[in-house]
Amino acid sequence: MATLVRPGASDPRLDAFAGLTDARLRRVLEPELGLFMAEGERIIGRALDAGFRLRTVLTEQRWLESLWPVVEPLDGVDVLVVDPEVLQHVTGYLVHRGALATFERRPLPEPRDLLHGAARVAVLEGMVDPTNVGAVFRAAAALGMDAVLLDPRCADPLYRRAVRVSMGAVLAVPYARFDRWPAGLEQLRSAGLTVLALTPAPDAVPIDDLDPACTVRCAVLLGTEGDGLTPRAQAVADLRVTIPMRRGVDSLNVAAAAAVAFHAVTRPGSR
């Protein structure tokens, strides 16, 4: 059974929630503590549904009635109930979604483990903005991608903003991180996937003109906002593909481009 606690301001159980707006601190602190942060009852529920172990909940009295039935049956969980002023002071911002919770991280699988049997995967290079990472994960979940693979520089998908923007999709879509880049991309070809590099280059193949055979099993490579994929990553690809633009627009932001590309490779006609 969960334990209901009304902590004082110096309670050490509040430490994990301190300074949530300090991105540099959190990127170090949360992995070191082996935890990630979920914000709001919906995301907390999705983390529980995905099998993550809940550690601590921080909330206000007014949200407790709806939240308590969800967490009460869980053993070893502290539910910390504080005044709104304390909540804002500890976290550094006004919490609108009612509750924050810490969950235990799980060891990441190896990329080759996710590639085994996967039909369509997304591969992200240099995507350091957690908002973009979360948006890409949301599109991947919605449009049926089997997994997401990250290069060593990509933002942490379990960073609070990425989790929130993805609406919890980062908790449902399997993902892994390459140790070596771009050498790790050779694992895609070894797994039998056609590697498609998404680029606005005018000489790339329009994505709607792809041979359906190329999308039966494929990996969609996506680069960072602005610079796009590096030449080294594009060199590994089997094909460079583009989303045709109109009205003088040269490209889409990476989240929108990802959604269009995922739809193109997962729609029934592409199988």
N, C-alpha and C positions, 0 to 999 in steps of 0.2 A: 504493500500500500504506500502511496505517496505521502509525504509529510508536509503539512502546512506550517509555514514559518513566517513570522513578522520580524524581520531582522533589523538590528540597529544599523546606523550609517557605517560603522566600522566592521561589520560582519564580513569575514574573509570570503564568504560565498558570493559576495557582490563583485569581487575582484575580476572575475571572468567577463563581466559586463561593462567594465570601466573603459572609457575612451573609445567607444565604438566608431566615432567619426575620425579617428586617427588611423588612416589607411596603412601607413608604413608600420605602425605598431601592430595592428591586427594581422597583417600578412606574416609577421614573424611569430606573434604570440599564439595565435590559434593553432597552427600546425604543431608548434612545440608542445602545447597542452593536449594535443590530440583531439581537438574539438572543432566544431563549426557552429555558427549562429543561425537560428531560424527565427523569423519575425512574423508574427501574426498567427492566429489560430489555424487558418487554412494551411499555411506552410508547415506548421508544427504537425498537423494531422497527416500531411503528405509524407513528412519525414518518418513518422511512426508507421504509416502504411508501407513504406519502403524498407522497413526493418531496422532503421537506425535506433541506437540505444539513447534514450533521453537521460540527461544528467540533472539539469536544473532549469526551472522556469522562473522568470521574473515578470511580475504583473501587478496590476492595480486591483483593488477590491471590486470595482464595477465590472471587471471582465471575468471575475472568478466564477460566477454562476455558470457560464457557458463552458468555461475551460476545465473546471474541476472534474466533471464526469469523464472527460477524456483522459486525464492523467492520474486520477485517484487509484485505479487498479494497478498502476505500475510500481514495482518495488524499487526502493533506493532513490526515488526522485524527490528533491526538495522543491517545493513551490513557495517562492519568496514573494510575499505580498507587501508592497510599499505604497506610500503616498505618491501622487503624480510628481510633486516637486523633487522627491528623492529619486524617482525613476529618471527624470530629466538630468538631475545633477550627476548621477552615476554614469549614465550612457553618453551624455554630452549633447543630446538632442531630444526633441519632443516626440515621444513614441505614439504614433497614431493607430497602430494596428493591435493594440491591446496587450500584447505579451511578447516576450523574447525568451528563447530557450537555447540551451547548449546541448548539443548532441555529440556523441563519440564518432570520430572519423573511422573509416574502415580502410585497410590496406588496399592500395590500387592494384588492379590486375596488370599483367603485362600486356602490351599491345597485341602480341601474337595470340594471346588467349581470347581477346575480343574479336580478332579477325577470323578465327576459326568458325566457319559456318555463317558469317555475316554476309548479307547481300549488298548493303549500302551503308557506307560510313562517311562521316564528315571529318576532315582533318584541318586543324587550325594552326596557322603559322604566325607567331609574333603578335597575337591578339592580347594586348596587355590591359585593355579597358574591360573591367568586369561587367559593365553594362552590356557591351557587345557580346561578351562570352555568354551571359545569361540569355540574351535575345536569340543567339544562334541555337542554344540548347532548347529553348522553347519551340523554335521552328523545327528542330530535329525531332523533338517528341511529337509535335502535332502532325508532321508530314511523314512519319514512319521510318526515319533513319534508325539503323540498328545500333550504332555506337558513335562516339565522338573521340577522336584522338588529338592530343595536344603536343605542340613542340615544347622544348624546355622553357621557353620564355613566356608562354601564355599565362594569363591571369588564372588564379585559383577558382575553379567553378564553385567551390564551397565558400567563397568570400560572401559576406552577407548581401551585398548589392547584387551579385550574380544570382544568388539563390532567389532573391526577391523579384528581380526582373524576369527570371525564367518561370516565375509562378510555381517553383518547386520542381520544374522539369529536370534540373541537374541532379535531383535525387532519384529520378526514374530512368534516365538514359545512361547506359553503361559508358564509362569513359576510362581512358588510360593516357599516360604521358610517355613520349619517347625520351630516352636518355641521350640519344645521339641524333643530330639533325644536320643535314637532311638524309644522312645515311639510313636512318630508321625507316624512311619511306620505301626502301627496297623490300621491306616486309609486306607492303601492300601488294606488290607484284608477285612476290613469292606465294601469297595467299590466293592468287588468281583474280585479283581485282583490277579492273581497268581504271587507271589513275587519270582523273579529269581536273585540270588546273583552271580555275575560274579567273578570267582576266578581261579587262576592257579593251585589250589590244585589237585593232581593226582586222588583223589577219587571222584571228582565232575563229573557230567553227561556231556558228550560231547554235545555241544549246538546243533549240527546237529541231535542228537539222541532224542531230546525232543519230547514228545508226542504233536502233533499239538494242542490238546485240551488245553495245557498249555499256548499257545501263543495267543489264541483267545482274551483274555484280560489279560495283564500282565504288571508287572513293572520290569525293569532291573536296579538292584542296581550296581553302579560303585564306586569304592574307589579311593583314592588318588594315584598318581604315586608312585611306589615303595612299600609302605606298603599295598596297597589294602584296602579292606573292613575290618573293625574291627570285632572281634568275636561277639560282641553284635549285629551288624547289620546282620551278617550272620545267627545268631540264630533266627532272625525274619523271614527269608526267607522260602518259601515252598520248594525250590530246590536250590542247589548250582550247577552252570553250568560252564563249562570251554570251551575255544577255543583250540582244539588240536594243539600242536606245533610239528615242525619237525626240523631236522638238528641241534639239540642241543639248540635251542632257547627256553627259559623257559617262556617268556611272551612277549606281545606287549605293546607299550606305551598306555596310557589310551585312547587317542583319536582314535587310530587305533582299539583297542579292542572294543570301543564303536560302531564304524562304523560296524564292523563285527557282533556284537551282535544285533544291530538295524536291519541290513539286515536279519539276521536269523529269527527274530520274526515278521517282516513285509512282508516277501516275500509271494507270493500267496499260496505256498504250506503249509505255517504255519498257514493259516487262517481256 
